[in-house]
């Protein structure tokens, strides 16, 4: 089922949760709504589900306007962050619930309901646990029961609210892969909400990056990572260094350097912010295009060596990440001045920022206040 | 859930036997007093319980049986006593189910919906707890009494409320109203609306959602509330005393009957009827303890207040 979101606005009191959102989702797609908390991603999901009603705008399932359809008539499979499994029912009864509550005319006979529920339990790889109660299952198992329960009503769209949020890292990774396989098998249009950029990039066909009730960018995982449309998207999708720069024609001068990086794809002119990921900085020889930095400290974390450095001209603190066995690591010594090359970077018109230190790492699960403060 | 607690209280395997004094007995030095302080405190608490709770309870039964079992049975099967017992049971049988419906509806409305005047409604539910029962009884006299607002009109139509069973039932409903709602509101608040939303998303109607999801989720809390409500409905004295008029064999409930017998110096009859109320209390306590032991986790939300 393809879904169209048209100019959705939603306020909670005076807080604008969604400020005019448009989105087209194709049938069979697996879409991630990615953003920090308070970005409106969950609200958008709940509006599509029919758990919230928008102040303005349209939700279309195919050509059908969902405006006045309550959730029970939309046939959406909704998986809650904390699963909301019915505690007093067994796994089988939970999965069968959606079929059993149908009106007499539409309800299949009990034997078929049980058969269907068993098939779904098998699909989510929980065969043999039909008679367990939710409290007797692990978090990952509960999550899969919730999925089977949502799939039982043959939903037109599957909506998942932070599906892995309550699980530990290892289970999360396994479930992620498994959910991808399940989606490929069932082909149900699926939208999931996450604040974890890694999860979104790994799992989704397309990622919708949201911030402050608006969509910043919609694109394939490659597009949003390689060609971020806004500084926010760049910042949110990974670790980020921001350096002052200047664009003259097709040349970028980073951090007050006199040697320019020549590029084809720059349209802005004048003072800019140059965004570059720590892993896209490499040591180069002193005359090549780039900028100078003094290495402050080094720290090895597993296969990666992280360096704290300071840009010589602007005094900007920056971070460099190099694979442990990379030949650059020999050149990186505390106190040493090096010329750094930018493998890949994005340029945005200069923003007025206070402080001016490097942006903090975008840590998965980082609370919004932390991110907000870091970005001010 | 109890199994989980059991395992956490066991000694880890492989500990030498002299470690601690077996499960549950290990002391945490930081929060433990010296022995004599501990024993004094425990003794004081025990003596207090014994003197103020246990002895009176025993006294009730001893006094009731002072003249033997025959006199005891005569006292509780005597027509006026029997009528009081019947009226008490009738009152509870009407007041408890009504409050069950009111309490569940009020808790449902307050916890699952947002509306104007919600906090006012919550305050209103607490009103019977904050008003003296005597005042509650008086209110009904003022409304339904012979010189009250609605009394004369009702009397003309042959309906007697004050100094009759309907008045007693009304006063009892008023006094016991908060028990079930108060028990359910925190419980349902803690559970939130996610279960209901899940049921609705799966295609259930509002009615199906209530019967199949909400009600099973609150059943033990509800039973607990019903138990407390019932105990109070049968034991209520003040409000009922004002509105009943103390007509023997007609408008006397058990607590009122006990008082009348006592005032007439029929001590052993008074204690006989009182012993029935005491038995009811013991039964309620037993059930309450069982519920807390068996379903403590689900009830804990409402016991925080």
Interface residues (C-beta under 8 A of the other chain):
Chain A: X49 X50 X51 X70 X71 X72 X73 X75 X76 X77 X78 X80 X82 X84 X86 X87 X88 X97 X98 X101 X102 X135 X149 X150 X152 X153
Chain B: X1 X194 X195 X197 X198 X199 X200 X201 X202 X203 X204 X205 X208 X212 X213 X216 X217
